[in-house]
Structures are given as C-alpha cells and as structure tokens.
Amino acid sequence: MNIKSGDFVVRRSYDRDIIFKVKQIFKDENGSLSAILKGVELRLLADAPISDLETVTPPDTNAICQEERHLEDLLLQHTVAKGLWRGDEEKDGKFFDFPGKVLHLDGDNEYLNKCLAAYERFKIPHHGLLIPEKEQPKAVSYYLEKYRPGILVITGHDSLLKGATDLNNLDNYRSSAYFAEATKKARQY
C-alpha cells in the first residue's frame, strides 16, 4: 500500500464509517507502519495500522463549507428573530450585542481557523491561539490573565485509546485529561 501523509482514508475494521486525513505515518511498537488520522467531518483523532486503511476520493469540501454556511445562516436568522442582532449606525454593519470577548485555545489549526472565521463573520471579539492539547493546561492561566475574556473555549482532538474498556477513566482517552486539567486551571482564575 502506498498511503502517505495527506491522503484521505477510511478504516476497513470500522466498516469505512468515517473519512480521515492522514496526518502522520509512524512505526508502531511491533515495527509495523501505522498512521495518525484526523477526522474530516468529525472532530476525531485516531490511529490505525496502514494495512487497515483504504484510500478514498477526497470529500467535496465545498459541499461541507456550504452546509456549515447554511447552519450559520440559520443561527443568524434565529438571532435576528430574538433581537440579539442589531445594526450599528456608525459602522453601517451588524453585530451581536455580546458582552466580553472569546478566548479560544485549540489543538488543531484547521478547526481553529474555521472558528475564527465564524467569530469574524458574527463580529464577536476574540483571540484564537493554536496550542497543542497537552500544552493547554500550562497555557490557559497565562492567556486568561493576558486577554481577560468573558468566554473561554478549549478544543482539540480526542479519541478513546485502542483496547480501552473503562469509558469513565480519563486515562483511556488521548486528550481528555488535558482538557480536564485546563478546565481546573481556568476555574482557579
């Protein structure tokens, strides 16, 4: 198999249920080639042996973007109906009447950029920072103090580790413990 970083793939062992993009190829503990996979439409990080992967035609990202835009338009219509959206005579634009600003820490640049674009579209004041999930607990206090946001968003990729059976144990997930620790640090702020 000639699978490489950047390819779009599905996993045979999971009945080809989710389309992933290959982030990285590595040798596992047995010396076999495996891949780190990032979900295209679902925010999921996984790994799989190369032998389990099958390349697929890249998804129509225009269709995905159109669907996301449609959902944003529905949100906009709802907020107009609820009176949360009003005109700004000085700037001749429209904006949400939100108190404060958003601080968004994300472990994935593509998803962070999507969120930043949505904040821009809705004129929501924000600061977005690309911080790997494992670094978020160390960084959150510093950036809360620096930006003093009204809303904190902490996101990234997570997945259940292979062979894990206890779904309530955070150690059985790739990043959940980091999110929990970052949340604890944020609450101390």
PAGU-560837 format. One record per residue: x, y, z of N, C-alpha, C in turn. Coordinates in nm, 3 decimals. Layout:
residues N
X,Y,Z,X,Y,Z,X,Y,Z
...
END
This chain:
residues 189
0.083,-0.118,0.000,0.000,0.000,0.000,0.087,0.124,0.000
0.044,0.221,-0.073,0.121,0.343,-0.087,0.046,0.460,-0.024
0.011,0.448,0.102,-0.060,0.555,0.172,0.043,0.650,0.228
0.014,0.781,0.213,0.108,0.882,0.260,0.034,0.993,0.335
0.110,1.074,0.402,0.054,1.186,0.475,-0.024,1.275,0.379
-0.146,1.316,0.422,-0.231,1.399,0.339,-0.338,1.323,0.263
-0.325,1.189,0.255,-0.426,1.108,0.186,-0.555,1.104,0.266
-0.666,1.086,0.195,-0.796,1.065,0.259,-0.821,0.915,0.263
-0.858,0.866,0.382,-0.870,0.721,0.401,-0.992,0.688,0.487
-1.029,0.561,0.485,-1.128,0.503,0.577,-1.065,0.380,0.638
-1.121,0.335,0.750,-1.071,0.215,0.818,-1.164,0.099,0.786
-1.108,-0.007,0.731,-1.190,-0.126,0.698,-1.251,-0.188,0.824
-1.173,-0.190,0.933,-1.219,-0.256,1.056,-1.338,-0.184,1.121
-1.364,-0.063,1.079,-1.479,0.014,1.131,-1.584,0.034,1.022
-1.588,-0.058,0.927,-1.686,-0.055,0.818,-1.684,0.076,0.739
-1.564,0.135,0.728,-1.547,0.256,0.647,-1.643,0.369,0.690
-1.665,0.382,0.820,-1.767,0.474,0.870,-1.729,0.622,0.869
-1.601,0.652,0.881,-1.557,0.792,0.891,-1.443,0.816,0.793
-1.446,0.931,0.729,-1.336,0.970,0.639,-1.234,1.047,0.722
-1.108,1.007,0.708,-0.997,1.070,0.779,-0.896,1.124,0.678
-0.816,1.216,0.728,-0.699,1.262,0.653,-0.577,1.211,0.730
-0.482,1.153,0.662,-0.361,1.101,0.725,-0.273,1.218,0.767
-0.245,1.226,0.897,-0.158,1.333,0.949,-0.013,1.291,0.950
0.010,1.164,0.988,0.148,1.120,1.006,0.155,0.968,0.993
0.264,0.920,0.936,0.292,0.777,0.928,0.405,0.748,1.029
0.392,0.638,1.104,0.494,0.604,1.201,0.503,0.452,1.214
0.611,0.405,1.275,0.626,0.262,1.306,0.574,0.240,1.446
0.482,0.142,1.461,0.427,0.113,1.593,0.525,0.027,1.673
0.484,-0.014,1.792,0.573,-0.091,1.881,0.615,-0.224,1.822
0.540,-0.276,1.724,0.575,-0.403,1.658,0.659,-0.381,1.533
0.688,-0.255,1.501,0.766,-0.225,1.382,0.682,-0.214,1.255
0.551,-0.228,1.268,0.461,-0.215,1.152,0.426,-0.068,1.131
0.395,-0.035,1.005,0.356,0.102,0.975,0.214,0.129,1.020
0.195,0.241,1.086,0.064,0.287,1.130,0.051,0.434,1.094
-0.070,0.488,1.111,-0.094,0.628,1.077,-0.174,0.696,1.186
-0.145,0.824,1.206,-0.229,0.911,1.288,-0.329,0.973,1.191
-0.457,0.963,1.226,-0.566,1.006,1.138,-0.647,1.117,1.203
-0.685,1.216,1.122,-0.769,1.325,1.170,-0.900,1.322,1.093
-1.012,1.320,1.167,-1.143,1.319,1.104,-1.164,1.441,1.017
-1.227,1.421,0.901,-1.253,1.531,0.809,-1.381,1.605,0.849
-1.488,1.531,0.870,-1.615,1.593,0.906,-1.645,1.582,1.054
-1.584,1.486,1.121,-1.599,1.470,1.265,-1.467,1.504,1.332
-1.476,1.569,1.444,-1.355,1.608,1.517,-1.307,1.489,1.598
-1.225,1.407,1.534,-1.179,1.283,1.593,-1.035,1.259,1.551
-0.953,1.217,1.643,-0.816,1.179,1.615,-0.804,1.030,1.645
-0.744,0.956,1.556,-0.733,0.811,1.573,-0.600,0.765,1.516
-0.566,0.641,1.546,-0.452,0.580,1.479,-0.497,0.443,1.429
-0.431,0.397,1.328,-0.467,0.268,1.268,-0.348,0.213,1.191
-0.339,0.081,1.184,-0.234,0.021,1.100,-0.261,0.056,0.954
-0.156,0.078,0.881,-0.167,0.109,0.738,-0.246,-0.001,0.666
-0.228,-0.125,0.709,-0.295,-0.238,0.644,-0.447,-0.231,0.659
-0.498,-0.154,0.754,-0.641,-0.140,0.777,-0.701,-0.025,0.695
-0.617,0.053,0.632,-0.663,0.174,0.564,-0.689,0.152,0.416
-0.784,0.227,0.367,-0.819,0.225,0.225,-0.835,0.371,0.181
-0.767,0.408,0.075,-0.779,0.547,0.028,-0.915,0.568,-0.037
-0.965,0.691,-0.024,-1.093,0.729,-0.083,-1.076,0.862,-0.154
-1.172,0.891,-0.239,-1.173,1.020,-0.308,-1.194,1.129,-0.203
-1.117,1.236,-0.211,-1.136,1.343,-0.112,-1.281,1.391,-0.110
-1.332,1.419,0.009,-1.470,1.467,0.017,-1.482,1.603,-0.049
-1.603,1.636,-0.089,-1.630,1.765,-0.151,-1.631,1.871,-0.042
-1.515,1.937,-0.022,-1.505,2.035,0.085,-1.595,2.155,0.058
-1.625,2.184,-0.068,-1.719,2.293,-0.097,-1.856,2.261,-0.041
-1.900,2.135,-0.054,-2.031,2.096,-0.001,-2.031,2.106,0.152
-1.920,2.065,0.215,-1.910,2.075,0.360,-1.916,2.221,0.403
-1.843,2.308,0.334,-1.843,2.451,0.367,-1.981,2.512,0.345
-2.051,2.469,0.238,-2.185,2.521,0.213,-2.280,2.479,0.325
-2.267,2.357,0.375,-2.351,2.311,0.485,-2.321,2.391,0.612
-2.191,2.416,0.641,-2.156,2.496,0.757,-2.211,2.637,0.743
-2.202,2.694,0.623,-2.254,2.830,0.598,-2.406,2.832,0.617
-2.474,2.727,0.572,-2.619,2.718,0.588,-2.655,2.717,0.737
-2.580,2.641,0.817,-2.606,2.637,0.961,-2.581,2.773,1.026
-2.476,2.843,0.981,-2.451,2.978,1.032,-2.565,3.072,0.994
-2.616,3.059,0.873,-2.728,3.143,0.830,-2.852,3.118,0.915
-2.877,2.991,0.949,-2.990,2.959,1.036,-2.971,3.023,1.174
-2.849,3.017,1.226,-2.820,3.080,1.354,-2.844,3.230,1.345
-2.798,3.289,1.237,-2.817,3.433,1.218,-2.966,3.469,1.214
-3.045,3.393,1.140,-3.190,3.418,1.132,-3.252,3.408,1.272
-3.211,3.310,1.348,-3.264,3.292,1.483,-3.229,3.411,1.572
-3.105,3.458,1.563,-3.064,3.568,1.649,-3.132,3.699,1.609
-3.157,3.718,1.481,-3.232,3.835,1.438,-3.373,3.830,1.496
-3.436,3.713,1.487,-3.572,3.697,1.539,-3.578,3.720,1.690
-3.472,3.685,1.761,-3.469,3.703,1.907,-3.421,3.843,1.948
-3.384,3.925,1.850,-3.341,4.061,1.880,-3.198,4.072,1.930
-3.116,3.969,1.908,-2.976,3.973,1.952,-2.883,4.037,1.849
-2.934,4.064,1.733,-2.853,4.119,1.623,-2.909,4.255,1.590
-2.825,4.357,1.588,-2.876,4.490,1.558,-2.777,4.564,1.470
-2.826,4.666,1.403,-2.740,4.746,1.316,-2.654,4.841,1.396
-2.541,4.876,1.341,-2.452,4.973,1.402,-2.446,5.091,1.307
-2.510,5.200,1.342,-2.520,5.314,1.253,-2.383,5.373,1.220
-2.293,5.373,1.320,-2.161,5.431,1.297,-2.081,5.354,1.192
-2.086,5.221,1.200,-2.006,5.139,1.110,-2.087,5.085,0.993
-2.216,5.114,0.992,-2.306,5.066,0.887,-2.293,4.915,0.869
-2.281,4.844,0.979,-2.271,4.699,0.975,-2.366,4.640,1.077
-2.350,4.514,1.102,-2.431,4.448,1.202,-2.339,4.371,1.295
-2.383,4.353,1.418,-2.302,4.279,1.512,-2.390,4.223,1.621
-2.336,4.124,1.689,-2.404,4.070,1.806,-2.377,4.164,1.922
-2.472,4.175,2.010,-2.455,4.255,2.130,-2.409,4.161,2.241
-2.284,4.115,2.232,-2.228,4.023,2.329,-2.141,4.099,2.429
-2.151,4.065,2.554,-2.056,4.122,2.649,-1.924,4.046,2.638
-1.814,4.116,2.654,-1.686,4.049,2.660,-1.638,3.994,2.527
-1.534,3.915,2.537,-1.474,3.855,2.419,-1.444,3.708,2.445
-1.414,3.638,2.338,-1.386,3.494,2.344,-1.235,3.471,2.339
-1.187,3.383,2.424,-1.052,3.329,2.413,-1.068,3.184,2.372
-1.013,3.148,2.257,-1.028,3.013,2.203,-0.890,2.950,2.192
-0.869,2.843,2.269,-0.746,2.764,2.261,-0.780,2.635,2.188
-0.707,2.605,2.083,-0.739,2.486,2.003,-0.611,2.412,1.968
-0.618,2.281,1.965,-0.504,2.198,1.929,-0.491,2.170,1.781
-0.583,2.222,1.701,-0.582,2.195,1.557,-0.602,2.324,1.479
-0.507,2.356,1.393,-0.510,2.483,1.320,-0.628,2.494,1.224
-0.663,2.386,1.154,-0.774,2.393,1.059,-0.905,2.427,1.130
-0.933,2.359,1.240,-1.056,2.385,1.313,-1.053,2.523,1.379
-0.938,2.563,1.430,-0.926,2.695,1.489,-0.959,2.801,1.385
-0.905,2.785,1.264,-0.932,2.884,1.159,-1.080,2.889,1.122
-1.148,2.775,1.123,-1.293,2.775,1.097,-1.366,2.855,1.205
-1.327,2.833,1.329,-1.392,2.905,1.439,-1.362,3.054,1.432
-1.238,3.090,1.403,-1.202,3.231,1.393,-1.281,3.300,1.281
-1.300,3.229,1.170,-1.380,3.285,1.060,-1.524,3.308,1.104
-1.579,3.215,1.184,-1.716,3.233,1.233,-1.723,3.351,1.330
-1.624,3.365,1.419,-1.623,3.480,1.509,-1.619,3.610,1.429
-1.536,3.612,1.326,-1.527,3.731,1.241,-1.661,3.761,1.175
-1.723,3.658,1.121,-1.849,3.677,1.050,-1.956,3.737,1.141
-1.958,3.690,1.265,-2.058,3.738,1.360,-2.008,3.857,1.443
-1.891,3.908,1.407,-1.835,4.025,1.476,-1.820,4.002,1.627
-1.776,3.883,1.663,-1.753,3.850,1.803,-1.607,3.880,1.836
-1.581,3.967,1.932,-1.441,3.992,1.970,-1.376,3.863,2.018
-1.254,3.839,1.975,-1.192,3.710,2.008,-1.040,3.714,1.998
-0.980,3.617,2.062,-0.839,3.584,2.046,-0.835,3.433,2.029
-0.771,3.386,1.924,-0.759,3.243,1.900,-0.614,3.202,1.898
-0.582,3.097,1.969,-0.443,3.052,1.980,-0.432,2.904,1.952
-0.335,2.868,1.870,-0.306,2.728,1.841,-0.213,2.675,1.950
-0.268,2.588,2.035,-0.190,2.530,2.146,-0.221,2.381,2.150
-0.119,2.296,2.136,-0.144,2.151,2.141,-0.217,2.114,2.270
-0.303,2.013,2.260,-0.385,1.972,2.374,-0.303,1.952,2.500
-0.188,1.886,2.489,-0.109,1.856,2.609,-0.047,1.981,2.671
-0.040,2.092,2.597,0.016,2.217,2.649,-0.092,2.310,2.703
-0.219,2.282,2.676,-0.326,2.372,2.717,-0.335,2.394,2.868
-0.318,2.290,2.953,-0.323,2.316,3.097,-0.216,2.414,3.144
-0.098,2.411,3.082,0.010,2.501,3.121,-0.014,2.643,3.071
-0.085,2.657,2.958,-0.101,2.787,2.893,-0.225,2.864,2.936
-0.329,2.795,2.982,-0.459,2.859,3.000,-0.456,2.975,3.098
-0.389,2.960,3.210,-0.386,3.068,3.311,-0.318,3.193,3.255
-0.206,3.173,3.187,-0.133,3.286,3.129,-0.222,3.365,3.033
-0.291,3.292,2.942,-0.372,3.362,2.842,-0.501,3.419,2.899
-0.555,3.358,3.003,-0.671,3.418,3.071,-0.630,3.552,3.132
-0.515,3.554,3.196,-0.466,3.678,3.256,-0.434,3.782,3.149
-0.375,3.738,3.041,-0.334,3.831,2.935,-0.455,3.894,2.864
-0.555,3.813,2.829,-0.666,3.863,2.747,-0.793,3.893,2.826
-0.809,3.837,2.945,-0.927,3.860,3.030,-1.059,3.846,2.952
-1.083,3.726,2.897,-1.204,3.706,2.816,-1.329,3.688,2.901
-1.444,3.706,2.837,-1.571,3.675,2.902,-1.609,3.530,2.879
-1.555,3.471,2.773,-1.586,3.332,2.736,-1.456,3.261,2.702
-1.438,3.141,2.756,-1.321,3.058,2.724,-1.368,2.935,2.649
-1.304,2.907,2.535,-1.332,2.787,2.457,-1.201,2.708,2.449
-1.205,2.582,2.493,-1.088,2.495,2.486,-1.128,2.375,2.401
-1.062,2.358,2.288,-1.096,2.248,2.199,-0.970,2.181,2.145
-0.992,2.066,2.087,-0.885,1.989,2.027,-0.940,1.854,1.988
-0.852,1.766,1.953,-0.893,1.631,1.913,-0.881,1.537,2.031
-0.968,1.438,2.034,-0.964,1.337,2.138,-1.006,1.205,2.076
-0.974,1.098,2.142,-1.019,0.966,2.100,-0.997,0.867,2.213
-1.075,0.763,2.211,-1.061,0.653,2.306,-0.941,0.570,2.261
-0.852,0.539,2.353,-0.734,0.462,2.317,-0.772,0.317,2.287
-0.702,0.259,2.192,-0.731,0.123,2.149,-0.720,0.026,2.267
-0.819,-0.058,2.279,-0.821,-0.159,2.385,-0.880,-0.111,2.516
-0.911,0.018,2.525,-0.967,0.071,2.649,-1.111,0.025,2.665
-1.147,-0.012,2.788,-1.283,-0.058,2.813,-1.357,0.030,2.912
-1.285,0.097,3.001,-1.348,0.183,3.100,-1.365,0.323,3.043
-1.485,0.354,2.998,-1.513,0.482,2.934,-1.512,0.598,3.033
-1.518,0.570,3.163,-1.519,0.675,3.264,-1.379,0.714,3.312
-1.278,0.644,3.267,-1.141,0.671,3.308,-1.076,0.763,3.204
-1.044,0.886,3.245,-0.984,0.983,3.152,-0.851,0.936,3.094
-0.782,0.847,3.166,-0.655,0.795,3.117,-0.672,0.708,2.992
-0.795,0.669,2.964,-0.822,0.586,2.846,-0.848,0.669,2.721
-0.830,0.800,2.731,-0.851,0.890,2.617,-0.722,0.963,2.583
-0.709,0.997,2.458,-0.588,1.064,2.409,-0.568,1.202,2.473
-0.674,1.282,2.488,-0.656,1.420,2.534,-0.750,1.465,2.646
-0.846,1.384,2.685,-0.946,1.427,2.784,-0.883,1.476,2.915
-0.778,1.411,2.961,-0.715,1.454,3.086,-0.657,1.595,3.072
-0.605,1.627,2.955,-0.553,1.763,2.932,-0.666,1.865,2.938
-0.781,1.832,2.876,-0.895,1.924,2.878,-0.945,1.943,3.021
-0.953,1.835,3.096,-0.999,1.843,3.235,-0.903,1.928,3.319
-0.774,1.907,3.301,-0.675,1.985,3.376,-0.680,2.132,3.337
-0.695,2.161,3.208,-0.705,2.300,3.164,-0.829,2.366,3.223
-0.937,2.291,3.232,-1.061,2.345,3.290,-1.041,2.375,3.438
-0.973,2.287,3.511,-0.944,2.311,3.652,-0.862,2.438,3.671
-0.760,2.453,3.586,-0.675,2.573,3.594,-0.756,2.699,3.563
-0.846,2.690,3.464,-0.930,2.805,3.427,-1.023,2.843,3.542
-1.075,2.743,3.611,-1.166,2.770,3.724,-1.093,2.838,3.839
-0.963,2.813,3.854,-0.885,2.879,3.957,-0.868,3.028,3.926
-0.873,3.060,3.798,-0.859,3.200,3.755,-0.980,3.278,3.801
END
